[in-house]
Structures are given as C-alpha cells and as structure tokens.
Amino acid sequence: MQQAISYKSRPQIHTINRSPATRAPLEGGEEIVKGSVEEAVKDNAVIVFGRSGCCMSHVVKRLLLGLGVNPAVYEVEEAEEAQTVVELQGINSSGGEGNRGVQFPSVFIGGRLFGGLDRVMATHITGELVPILKEAGALWL
C-alpha cells in the first residue's frame, strides 16, 4: 500500500525567467538572477532542471520524491532554454560527467551532472541510486 506524500514534502518549483530585468521573483522572496544556475547546483544536494510541463521531468521528480528525496526543481521556459543549456554545460565541463551534452530533464547530484531520465531510472533499477543519494547528502536513512 502506498503512503500519501504530505503537502510540505513537495518540492518547490522555481521557474527560470531572466527577461527583461534579468530577475524573476520566486516563492518566499527569493530571486533567480542571471548566472545563478551554477550557484543553485552548488547549493542543493539534488536539483532537477526540466522544461515547464515536461512529462519526463515529472517522472524524475516523482521517482525522487518516492525515494524520500526532496529535490529542488527548476522549470525552464522555452525562451530561456538555450541560455540555460549553455550555463549547465559550463557546470558540466567543470567536473561533470565527461563531454555528454546537457538535455532536459537534467539531474545534478552533489553538484555534478548525474544524467537524465534514462540514467536515473537505470541506476534506480540496479539499486545504485539510493547509495549515490546518501553519499550526496540527499538521504539520511
């Protein structure tokens, strides 16, 4: 039998929107400022970047929530995809997973690019995902 997820355990979804003043207000008074994608990756044990309304991003978020991880979720609007991909590739080249291209959804664990839906699902099926999440500090149990 599945257990219901309480309202407070749901991830906050932030939208990256840099136009026109390069700032976007978020819930709780935070703001995403141009160039802060790298800071968001460094500040969160697990962060998911996905297109707004993307079903694959939804699957990744639900899987992580089901494991007990409360990932930060950043939904990227279509107009900002190219710029966000460039920023994520800059993070990836500085210690990520080789020269693989960044695509959505992109999951960063412990400040490094982990992969997309395919990699998350594959490591979950083999049982390797939970230890990786524990090592990154996203799970305590």
One Martini backbone bead per residue (centre of mass of N, CA, C, O) as a GRO file, in nm:
protein
  141
    1MET     BB    1   0.096   0.036   0.022
    2GLN     BB    2   0.058   0.364  -0.021
    3GLN     BB    3   0.190   0.672   0.072
    4ALA     BB    4   0.127   0.979   0.146
    5ILE     BB    5   0.220   1.297   0.052
    6SER     BB    6   0.291   1.565   0.194
    7TYR     BB    7   0.274   1.893   0.124
    8LYS     BB    8   0.562   1.979   0.247
    9SER     BB    9   0.736   1.760   0.064
   10ARG     BB   10   0.714   1.926  -0.169
   11PRO     BB   11   0.854   2.074  -0.419
   12GLN     BB   12   0.989   2.355  -0.522
   13ILE     BB   13   0.899   2.557  -0.797
   14HIS     BB   14   1.112   2.700  -1.033
   15THR     BB   15   1.145   2.976  -1.255
   16ILE     BB   16   1.324   3.057  -1.533
   17ASN     BB   17   1.345   3.423  -1.567
   18ARG     BB   18   1.527   3.694  -1.735
   19SER     BB   19   1.304   3.877  -1.809
   20PRO     BB   20   1.414   4.195  -1.857
   21ALA     BB   21   1.582   4.224  -1.564
   22THR     BB   22   1.714   3.932  -1.485
   23ARG     BB   23   1.456   3.879  -1.293
   24ALA     BB   24   1.284   3.647  -1.059
   25PRO     BB   25   1.037   3.588  -0.863
   26LEU     BB   26   0.989   3.393  -0.576
   27GLU     BB   27   0.913   3.201  -0.347
   28GLY     BB   28   1.000   3.367  -0.049
   29GLY     BB   29   1.178   3.611  -0.207
   30GLU     BB   30   1.331   3.496  -0.416
   31GLU     BB   31   1.594   3.487  -0.675
   32ILE     BB   32   1.667   3.469  -1.014
   33VAL     BB   33   1.983   3.515  -1.146
   34LYS     BB   34   2.191   3.569  -1.365
   35GLY     BB   35   2.415   3.297  -1.309
   36SER     BB   36   2.266   3.109  -1.069
   37VAL     BB   37   2.276   2.812  -1.155
   38GLU     BB   38   2.541   2.728  -1.022
   39GLU     BB   39   2.452   2.791  -0.732
   40ALA     BB   40   2.211   2.595  -0.725
   41VAL     BB   41   2.382   2.339  -0.761
   42LYS     BB   42   2.566   2.382  -0.505
   43ASP     BB   43   2.313   2.418  -0.286
   44ASN     BB   44   2.216   2.128  -0.394
   45ALA     BB   45   2.201   1.793  -0.382
   46VAL     BB   46   1.927   1.808  -0.558
   47ILE     BB   47   1.865   1.883  -0.909
   48VAL     BB   48   1.603   1.983  -1.139
   49PHE     BB   49   1.601   2.023  -1.491
   50GLY     BB   50   1.313   2.151  -1.673
   51ARG     BB   51   1.054   2.162  -1.853
   52SER     BB   52   0.766   2.305  -1.879
   53GLY     BB   53   0.550   2.027  -1.855
   54CYS     BB   54   0.726   1.777  -1.844
   55CYS     BB   55   0.696   1.435  -1.818
   56MET     BB   56   0.992   1.350  -1.751
   57SER     BB   57   1.025   1.540  -1.511
   58HIS     BB   58   0.798   1.420  -1.346
   59VAL     BB   59   0.920   1.137  -1.312
   60VAL     BB   60   1.174   1.222  -1.162
   61LYS     BB   61   1.036   1.362  -0.925
   62ARG     BB   62   0.867   1.115  -0.828
   63LEU     BB   63   1.099   0.924  -0.772
   64LEU     BB   64   1.247   1.098  -0.563
   65LEU     BB   65   1.007   1.126  -0.369
   66GLY     BB   66   0.974   0.814  -0.323
   67LEU     BB   67   1.274   0.802  -0.183
   68GLY     BB   68   1.291   1.093  -0.002
   69VAL     BB   69   1.345   1.321  -0.194
   70ASN     BB   70   1.389   1.692  -0.205
   71PRO     BB   71   1.399   1.847  -0.481
   72ALA     BB   72   1.508   2.078  -0.673
   73VAL     BB   73   1.304   2.278  -0.904
   74TYR     BB   74   1.362   2.376  -1.251
   75GLU     BB   75   1.176   2.561  -1.473
   76VAL     BB   76   1.205   2.598  -1.820
   77GLU     BB   77   1.160   2.812  -2.051
   78GLU     BB   78   1.171   2.826  -2.387
   79ALA     BB   79   1.329   3.107  -2.412
   80GLU     BB   80   1.569   2.986  -2.194
   81GLU     BB   81   1.711   2.722  -2.285
   82ALA     BB   82   1.979   2.798  -2.421
   83GLN     BB   83   2.109   2.947  -2.179
   84THR     BB   84   2.086   2.714  -1.976
   85VAL     BB   85   2.254   2.505  -2.130
   86VAL     BB   86   2.515   2.665  -2.124
   87GLU     BB   87   2.541   2.674  -1.815
   88LEU     BB   88   2.531   2.363  -1.771
   89GLN     BB   89   2.784   2.302  -1.946
   90GLY     BB   90   2.979   2.460  -1.764
   91ILE     BB   91   2.940   2.271  -1.525
   92ASN     BB   92   3.006   2.002  -1.667
   93SER     BB   93   3.308   2.083  -1.753
   94SER     BB   94   3.365   2.123  -1.420
   95GLY     BB   95   3.301   1.794  -1.328
   96GLY     BB   96   3.137   1.614  -1.475
   97GLU     BB   97   3.018   1.375  -1.728
   98GLY     BB   98   3.193   1.479  -1.935
   99ASN     BB   99   3.081   1.541  -2.286
  100ARG     BB  100   2.795   1.544  -2.234
  101GLY     BB  101   2.502   1.649  -2.309
  102VAL     BB  102   2.254   1.871  -2.235
  103GLN     BB  103   1.936   1.771  -2.110
  104PHE     BB  104   1.593   1.730  -2.078
  105PRO     BB  105   1.628   1.622  -1.801
  106SER     BB  106   1.842   1.747  -1.536
  107VAL     BB  107   2.058   1.584  -1.303
  108PHE     BB  108   2.189   1.696  -0.993
  109ILE     BB  109   2.450   1.545  -0.790
  110GLY     BB  110   2.663   1.698  -0.591
  111GLY     BB  111   2.727   1.922  -0.835
  112ARG     BB  112   2.670   1.700  -1.060
  113LEU     BB  113   2.619   1.543  -1.341
  114PHE     BB  114   2.413   1.260  -1.379
  115GLY     BB  115   2.146   1.306  -1.566
  116GLY     BB  116   1.875   1.162  -1.685
  117LEU     BB  117   1.619   0.954  -1.696
  118ASP     BB  118   1.782   0.704  -1.783
  119ARG     BB  119   1.993   0.707  -1.550
  120VAL     BB  120   1.803   0.710  -1.309
  121MET     BB  121   1.652   0.447  -1.376
  122ALA     BB  122   1.895   0.254  -1.399
  123THR     BB  123   2.003   0.300  -1.104
  124HIS     BB  124   1.744   0.217  -0.964
  125ILE     BB  125   1.717  -0.076  -1.073
  126THR     BB  126   2.018  -0.158  -0.960
  127GLY     BB  127   2.051   0.005  -0.666
  128GLU     BB  128   2.249   0.279  -0.689
  129LEU     BB  129   2.094   0.544  -0.607
  130VAL     BB  130   2.078   0.556  -0.297
  131PRO     BB  131   2.385   0.571  -0.233
  132ILE     BB  132   2.430   0.833  -0.392
  133LEU     BB  133   2.231   1.007  -0.224
  134LYS     BB  134   2.372   0.964   0.048
  135GLU     BB  135   2.650   1.080  -0.032
  136ALA     BB  136   2.517   1.372  -0.106
  137GLY     BB  137   2.282   1.428   0.128
  138ALA     BB  138   1.968   1.349   0.046
  139LEU     BB  139   2.000   1.108   0.247
  140TRP     BB  140   1.978   0.957   0.587
  141LEU     BB  141   1.867   0.637   0.577
   0.00000   0.00000   0.00000
